[in-house]
Amino acid sequence: MNKDILLDWDSQYNAMKRTMNGFWITYRKWRDENKDDYHSKFMGKLYDEFISLEERAIYLKYSFNAGEAVVVCSINIFYLEENIGTYDLEFFLHGEVADDYLDFEDTLLKDRITKVKHNLRIARNALKVGIEVLDISKFTDIPPEYIEILKNRI
């Protein structure tokens, strides 16, 4: 299949934009309705401002047992630029949502979240004693824009 056909389909149905919006709706619903699972998964809470999304893929999928083709839009989920999972939204060919999948990668997630939370704790403490944002960024590997957000929260 020609990629331009998929990109035209995406443009016609705003599929990737709807996928980005769908992530936030699904994520917040899961977070609010499954607090224990959420806190267990992330060892506490995440700051929404530190979550970013990136387009991953758009593809046509046909399952022989389903009998109908769908277009899948997939995005990567990052927390302080560490990849923590994916979100996929399936669309029927006429643009209606078929299903969605929120997947936080279990294999490396705990290690990544531990590292990020450790660096956030160091950054928070460094801000409290007056260390400059750029210096904190250098020794924590947290981009300066996130440290500025953290600084405004303290």
C-alpha positions as CSV (number, residue, x, y, z in Angstrom):
1,M,0.0,0.0,0.0
2,N,1.2,3.5,-0.8
3,K,2.1,5.5,2.3
4,D,0.4,8.6,0.8
5,I,-3.0,6.8,0.9
6,L,-2.5,6.3,4.7
7,L,-1.4,9.9,5.2
8,D,-4.4,11.2,3.3
9,W,-6.6,8.9,5.3
10,D,-5.0,10.3,8.5
11,S,-5.6,13.9,7.3
12,Q,-9.2,13.2,6.4
13,Y,-10.1,11.7,9.8
14,N,-7.5,13.6,12.0
15,A,-6.6,10.1,13.3
16,M,-3.1,10.9,14.7
17,K,-4.5,14.0,16.5
18,R,-7.4,12.0,17.8
19,T,-4.9,9.4,19.0
20,M,-2.9,12.0,21.0
21,N,-6.1,13.3,22.5
22,G,-7.3,9.7,23.1
23,F,-4.2,9.0,25.1
24,W,-4.9,11.8,27.6
25,I,-8.5,10.7,28.0
26,T,-7.6,7.1,28.5
27,Y,-4.6,7.8,30.7
28,R,-6.5,10.1,33.1
29,K,-9.5,7.8,33.3
30,W,-7.2,4.9,34.2
31,R,-5.3,7.0,36.7
32,D,-8.4,8.3,38.4
33,E,-10.4,5.0,38.4
34,N,-7.4,2.7,39.2
35,K,-5.4,4.7,41.8
36,D,-3.8,1.6,43.4
37,D,-2.7,0.2,40.0
38,Y,-1.5,3.7,38.9
39,H,0.6,4.3,42.1
40,S,2.0,0.8,42.1
41,K,3.0,1.1,38.4
42,F,4.8,4.4,38.8
43,M,5.8,4.1,42.4
44,G,3.9,7.2,43.3
45,K,2.5,9.8,40.9
46,L,3.7,11.3,37.6
47,Y,3.5,15.0,36.7
48,D,1.4,15.4,33.6
49,E,3.7,18.3,32.5
50,F,6.6,15.8,32.2
51,I,4.7,13.5,29.9
52,S,5.3,13.9,26.2
53,L,4.0,12.0,23.2
54,E,5.6,11.2,19.9
55,E,4.0,9.8,16.7
56,R,5.3,6.2,16.3
57,A,3.4,4.6,13.4
58,I,0.3,4.4,11.3
59,Y,-0.5,1.2,9.5
60,L,-3.3,-0.9,8.1
61,K,-4.1,-4.1,10.0
62,Y,-6.2,-7.0,8.8
63,S,-6.9,-9.9,11.2
64,F,-8.3,-12.9,9.5
65,N,-10.4,-13.8,12.5
66,A,-11.9,-10.3,12.8
67,G,-13.0,-10.0,9.2
68,E,-12.5,-6.2,9.0
69,A,-9.5,-4.1,8.4
70,V,-8.5,-1.3,10.8
71,V,-6.0,1.5,10.7
72,V,-3.8,1.7,13.8
73,C,-2.3,4.9,15.0
74,S,0.5,4.4,17.5
75,I,2.3,6.9,19.7
76,N,5.3,6.6,22.1
77,I,4.8,7.9,25.7
78,F,7.8,9.6,27.4
79,Y,8.3,10.8,30.9
80,L,11.1,13.3,31.1
81,E,12.2,12.0,27.7
82,E,12.4,8.3,29.0
83,N,10.2,6.0,26.9
84,I,7.7,4.4,29.3
85,G,5.1,3.0,26.9
86,T,2.8,3.2,23.9
87,Y,-0.8,4.0,23.1
88,D,-2.5,2.6,20.1
89,L,-5.9,3.7,18.7
90,E,-7.6,1.5,16.1
91,F,-10.0,3.0,13.6
92,F,-12.4,1.4,11.2
93,L,-11.8,2.5,7.7
94,H,-14.7,5.0,7.9
95,G,-12.9,6.8,10.8
96,E,-14.9,5.5,13.7
97,V,-12.8,4.3,16.7
98,A,-12.7,0.5,17.0
99,D,-10.5,0.0,20.1
100,D,-7.5,1.4,22.0
101,Y,-4.6,0.0,23.9
102,L,-2.6,1.8,26.7
103,D,0.6,-0.2,27.4
104,F,3.2,0.9,30.0
105,E,6.2,-1.3,29.4
106,D,6.7,-3.5,32.4
107,T,10.2,-4.8,31.6
108,L,12.2,-1.6,32.0
109,L,9.5,0.7,33.3
110,K,10.4,0.3,37.0
111,D,14.1,1.0,36.3
112,R,13.3,4.0,34.2
113,I,10.8,5.5,36.7
114,T,13.3,4.9,39.6
115,K,16.0,6.7,37.7
116,V,13.7,9.6,36.8
117,K,12.4,9.9,40.3
118,H,15.9,9.8,41.8
119,N,17.0,12.6,39.4
120,L,13.9,14.6,40.2
121,R,14.6,14.4,43.9
122,I,18.2,15.5,43.3
123,A,16.9,18.4,41.1
124,R,14.3,19.5,43.7
125,N,17.0,19.5,46.5
126,A,19.5,21.4,44.3
127,L,16.8,24.0,43.5
128,K,16.1,24.4,47.2
129,V,19.7,25.3,47.9
130,G,19.9,27.7,45.0
131,I,21.9,25.8,42.3
132,E,21.3,27.1,38.8
133,V,18.9,25.3,36.4
134,L,21.6,24.6,33.8
135,D,24.0,23.2,36.3
136,I,21.2,20.9,37.7
137,S,20.5,19.8,34.1
138,K,24.1,18.8,33.6
139,F,24.3,16.4,36.6
140,T,20.8,15.0,36.4
141,D,20.3,14.7,32.6
142,I,16.9,16.4,33.0
143,P,16.4,18.9,30.2
144,P,16.3,22.5,31.6
145,E,12.7,23.2,30.5
146,Y,11.5,20.4,32.9
147,I,13.7,21.8,35.7
148,E,12.0,25.2,35.2
149,I,8.6,23.5,35.6
150,L,9.8,21.8,38.8
151,K,11.2,25.1,40.0
152,N,7.8,26.8,39.6
153,R,6.2,23.9,41.6
154,I,8.5,24.4,44.6
